[in-house]
Amino acid sequence: MNTITLHLRRNIALSMMLVFLAAKSLYAQQPSTAAAYPFVASNKVYTPITGTAPSLSGGGADDGYINNIPIGFPFVFAGTTYTTVTMSTNGLLTFGNISTAPWTNDLSNAANVVPCVWALWDDHYSYTSSSNSSYSGNMSYTTTGAAGNRVFTAQWYAVDPRYAYIFSLSFQIKLYEDGGIECIYKHENSSGGTFSSATIGIAKSTSDWQTLPTSGTSPTPSTSTFTSSITAAPANGQSYYWGIQKKGFNNASANAVTAPVAPFCSGNQTVQVRVKNAGKNQINNVTVNWIVDGVPQTPVTYSTTIDTLGGAGGNFATVTLGTVSFGNAPRTIKIYTSDPNGQADTVNTDDTTVITMRSSPLANITAAGPTVYCGGGVINTLLNASTGTGYTYRWKLNGNNIVPAATGASYTATAAGDYTVQVDSGACSNTSPILRIDNLAMPQPTVTPATSANFCDNDSVQISANANIAGATYQWRFNGTDIPGETNASIFAKIPGNYNVITTKFSCKATSPGVNVQQVAPPTPLVNKNGNTLTTAANYVSYQWYNNATTPIAGETNFYFSPQQTGDYSVLVSNGGCSAMSPLVHFEFDNTGVNNTTGAAAISLYPNPVTDVLHIQAPVPVNATVNSVDGKQLMTVPHAEDIDISSLPGGVYIIKLTTDDNYMIKIDKIRKVSN
């Protein structure tokens, strides 16, 4: 044997092994014993085949058989793969070859023919003659279908059961590539006939089998009682099926939507679907599911028989699902079948149809110009309706017909509002979706604080937009440049500079004035004691005096404070961006002197504001000093009653009044108005 021949044989052997392994893997779902095969009885249309007419061996037309018939694909029966079968004239199909075709149907003779399928095991003869008809009986076979869905059919035509000579019966044994086995029957004449000892069933061995107790329409197979006495032929079209029913056995599909058919008017329309029997078995009931725009509807159960392809009744049916309201907008309808003959199945794409449809005519508006105007501009936008043969139009503004009537395919909008167009075509009418024309008078946006803001070291200050424009968006800017990501209604400024905001609504924009932000150092307030009065610098923005640095003293918000009792005091001041608390100052209240007898409340300074002369009214002589807010002393007037400040520039000044023994009895601010 040369090297080429050796390699060729090895490759062939390897290919055959792969075929067998693939078949075992593909159909591993079928049982490994004959007794475990599921069984289903139903009625189907018998379809004759035109196949090979083989030569008989053995006894010829009586007790004959044909070995080595190719199945056409690897077929797995009860866990074993076969590629050939044997047909016997006595109504059985054996996996592999036999050397005899026994006509006596009992377990002892079964040993000569197992593993096998008994379609009608009895002593048959392949020729029938009677006073009414005559048949030339024969056996034939064929393999049909594409890989994955192939079917081997063995046919016995015009068999004479048990030499009855008055009745002819045809039957087929079908081997499906998915591992299913089916026997199906046809009466070739109507005279009927009986016989005494037939067997119907499947067998792997003489200890592993199942047989039918009768040839009725719904028998229950037995794996313990071997039946060899069936006396009547199965009904015309009777089907007996063994095996797990795969997808192709009970298979229905939603083939196409048949109603409504375009063009159709808006309103409620009945939805119908064409359902197809795409399987090997008659479908007596199937669930048709449907979904409209993603919303599941109530499923419909169709319970009228749908025949197989080639059957007398045809393999299509029309199913009415319900009504759907159609308008101008498209609606998407998804329809799929499930549970044919009550058998759960996986819903695949071949079970499903999806269609998007809408009523006629199409009503829509497109704008050949702007739909948003800013700042009260003049509106002038051309609107175009969808066009079609025989269309007529009626334009509306805010739901009302435009006067004078606008009936063309186009209309020029000159006012803000909601535009629609009603489009008519014959008896059908639709109204378009709204197209809005906006005229926005954008208010000038502002910010708070308005012009300036301060923040303390290592802190920030919040700036807020207050344009109050509904639906507006924001973009904050720093020194004239957009700040990435700052698109909220407010911003926390942490860097000194100029901040403003741009507000946008549709295509309209408006820019706010800027606010200058400065970083300031924290204040360092100190408290001084002057008689019975505590003071701090007068140039801070705000003040709040505290008792023991913890309890704010109500109403004491000036730069000075006159305690009425001994204690520890401090003041919280703010320079507009930062706040700080002064150190505690211990104060001993002195109940001698003028403060105890008269008090600051008894002294009046007027007018305030003052232009030239400030008048002082006091119950005792007082000395006055005029200071700037930063503490610089500008003038001193002893025993003052009138103080001429006309020479001072306009601004704020501090007036201190003391007694001759230097007790502070009053301190206040005055405003000098320029002459």
Secondary structure by P-SEA (a helix, b strand, c coil): ccaaaaaaaaaaaaaaaaaaaaaaaaacccccccccbbbbbbbbbbbbbbccccccccccccccccccccccccccccccccccccccccccccccccccccccccccccccccccccccccccccccccccccccccccccccccccbbbbbbbbccccccccccbbbbbbbbbcccbbbbbbbbbcccccccccbbbbbccccccccccccccccbbbbbccccccccccccccbbbbbbcccccccccccccccccccccccccbbbbbbbbbccccccccbbbbbbbccccccbbbbbcccccccccccccbbbbbcbbbbbccbbbbbbbbbcccccbbbbbccccbbbbbbbcccccccccccccccccccbbbbbbbccccccccbbbbcccccccccccccbbbbccccbbbbbbbcccbbbbccbbbbbbccccccccccccbbbbcccbbbbbbbcccccbbbbbbbccccccccccccbbbbccbbbbbbbbbcccbbbbbbbbbbbbbcccbbbbbbcccbbbccccccbbbbbcccccccccccccbbbbcccccbbbbbbcccbbbbccbbbbbbbccccccccccccccccccccccbbbbbbccbbbbbbbccccccccccccccccccccccbbbbbbbbbcccccccccbbbbbbcc
